[in-house]
Amino acid sequence: MMFKIYTILILLVIFCTNCVAQKIEHDDTTNVSKATDLQNTLESKCVYDHESILLIEERKSLEKTISKFNYDTGIVILIVTTHSIGRFPDFRSYTMNLGNVYSQETNNDNIIVIVVSKALKKVEIATSDKTKETLTDDLCKVVIYESFLPEFKKGNFYSGIEKGLGKIITNWK
């Protein structure tokens, strides 16, 4: 029962403040309208730090990077930190479930979910069917082992997330 409540609460937070932004088509709209839409995109929330391992400025920096990427590509990246996976059998299942539920609820299959747990000493990247074409499981493992883990081992969670996110975005281009 606690598992369902915990999962529902996390998903409600994600869905209520999702980071989906609509890409602005090039037309005759004013630059003011475009700037307003970009600002709204930059203010959306896509980092859910349930372990409180990031400073406010660090979350804002990650959200700004993610929002710009979303604005340019239409791909949503969610970063979630958690101290528990509830009754899920393993960390990967938990991460994939977050992505699957988000995709179903928002009808958006352009998503990458990054889940980090300081308490469990785990990090996982889950991709949707569409994003998996570019960001393969093998590439996700490389990003985890080369970008996230070296920094996490030093206790630098923000730096690890920032480097991993940067690697994902670089590989997307």
C-alpha positions in Angstrom: 0.0 0.0 0.0 2.8 2.4 0.9 4.5 1.6 -2.4 1.4 2.7 -4.4 1.0 5.8 -2.4 4.7 6.7 -2.7 4.7 6.0 -6.5 1.5 8.0 -7.0 2.9 11.0 -5.0 6.0 11.1 -7.1 4.1 10.8 -10.3 1.7 13.5 -9.3 4.6 15.9 -8.6 6.1 15.0 -12.0 2.9 15.3 -13.9 1.6 18.5 -12.2 4.8 20.4 -12.9 6.1 18.5 -16.0 8.7 20.0 -18.1 7.0 19.6 -21.4 7.3 22.7 -23.5 5.9 23.3 -26.9 8.3 24.0 -29.6 7.7 27.4 -31.3 7.2 27.2 -35.0 8.9 29.8 -37.1 6.3 32.1 -38.3 5.5 35.8 -38.2 5.0 36.0 -34.4 6.8 38.7 -32.5 10.1 38.1 -30.8 8.4 39.1 -27.6 6.1 36.1 -27.9 9.0 33.8 -28.6 11.0 35.2 -25.6 7.9 34.7 -23.4 7.5 31.1 -24.5 11.2 30.4 -23.9 11.1 32.0 -20.5 8.1 29.8 -19.6 10.0 26.8 -20.7 13.0 27.8 -18.7 10.8 28.1 -15.6 9.4 24.6 -15.8 10.4 22.0 -13.3 12.1 18.8 -14.4 14.4 18.1 -11.4 12.8 16.4 -8.4 15.4 16.2 -5.6 13.6 14.1 -3.0 16.9 13.3 -1.3 17.9 17.0 -1.0 21.3 16.4 -2.4 21.3 19.5 -4.6 21.4 23.1 -3.8 18.6 25.4 -5.1 21.1 27.0 -7.5 22.2 23.6 -8.8 18.6 22.5 -9.4 17.9 25.7 -11.3 21.0 25.3 -13.4 20.1 21.7 -14.3 16.5 22.7 -15.1 17.7 25.5 -17.3 19.9 23.1 -19.3 17.1 20.6 -19.6 14.6 23.2 -20.6 16.8 24.5 -23.4 17.3 21.0 -24.6 13.6 20.3 -24.5 12.9 23.6 -26.3 15.3 22.7 -29.1 14.4 19.0 -29.4 11.0 18.3 -27.9 12.6 15.7 -25.7 11.8 15.7 -22.0 14.5 14.8 -19.5 13.4 14.2 -15.9 15.9 13.9 -13.1 14.7 12.3 -9.9 16.6 11.7 -6.7 15.1 9.2 -4.3 16.1 7.4 -1.1 13.8 4.4 -1.8 12.4 2.4 -4.6 9.5 1.1 -2.6 8.5 -2.5 -3.5 10.0 -2.4 -7.0 12.3 -5.4 -7.5 15.3 -3.3 -8.6 16.4 0.2 -9.4 16.1 -0.3 -13.1 12.5 -1.4 -12.8 11.7 1.7 -10.7 13.3 4.0 -13.2 11.6 2.4 -16.2 8.3 2.5 -14.4 8.6 6.3 -13.9 9.3 6.8 -17.6 6.5 4.5 -18.7 3.9 6.1 -16.5 5.0 9.6 -17.5 4.9 8.6 -21.2 1.4 7.1 -20.9 -0.1 9.9 -18.8 1.3 12.7 -21.0 1.0 10.8 -24.3 4.7 11.8 -24.9 7.1 9.1 -26.0 10.1 11.5 -26.2 11.5 11.1 -22.7 14.7 10.3 -20.8 14.5 9.6 -17.1 17.6 9.8 -14.8 17.2 8.5 -11.3 19.9 9.0 -8.7 20.0 7.6 -5.2 22.7 8.6 -2.8 21.2 6.4 -0.1 21.1 3.3 -2.3 24.3 4.2 -4.2 22.6 3.8 -7.6 22.1 5.7 -10.8 20.0 4.6 -13.8 19.0 6.1 -17.1 15.8 5.0 -18.8 14.8 5.9 -22.3 11.5 5.7 -24.2 11.2 3.8 -27.4 11.8 6.9 -29.5 14.8 8.2 -27.5 16.3 4.7 -27.3 17.0 5.0 -31.0 19.7 7.6 -30.3 20.5 7.0 -26.6 21.0 3.2 -26.6 21.4 1.1 -23.4 25.1 0.7 -24.1 25.6 4.5 -24.4 23.6 5.0 -21.2 26.0 2.6 -19.4 29.0 4.6 -20.8 27.5 7.8 -19.5 26.9 6.4 -16.1 30.3 4.9 -15.7 32.3 7.7 -17.3 30.3 10.8 -16.1 28.1 10.1 -13.1 30.0 7.5 -11.0 33.5 9.1 -10.9 32.0 12.3 -9.5 29.5 10.5 -7.2 32.4 8.5 -5.7 34.0 11.9 -4.7 30.7 13.0 -3.2 30.1 15.5 -6.0 26.5 14.7 -6.9 25.7 17.9 -8.8 28.9 17.6 -10.8 28.2 14.0 -11.7 24.6 14.8 -12.8 25.8 17.9 -14.7 28.5 15.9 -16.5 26.1 13.0 -17.3 23.5 15.4 -18.6 26.0 17.2 -20.7 27.2 13.9 -22.2 23.6 12.9 -23.0 23.0 16.3 -24.7 26.3 16.2 -26.6 25.6 12.7 -27.9 22.1 13.8 -29.0 23.5 16.4 -31.4 
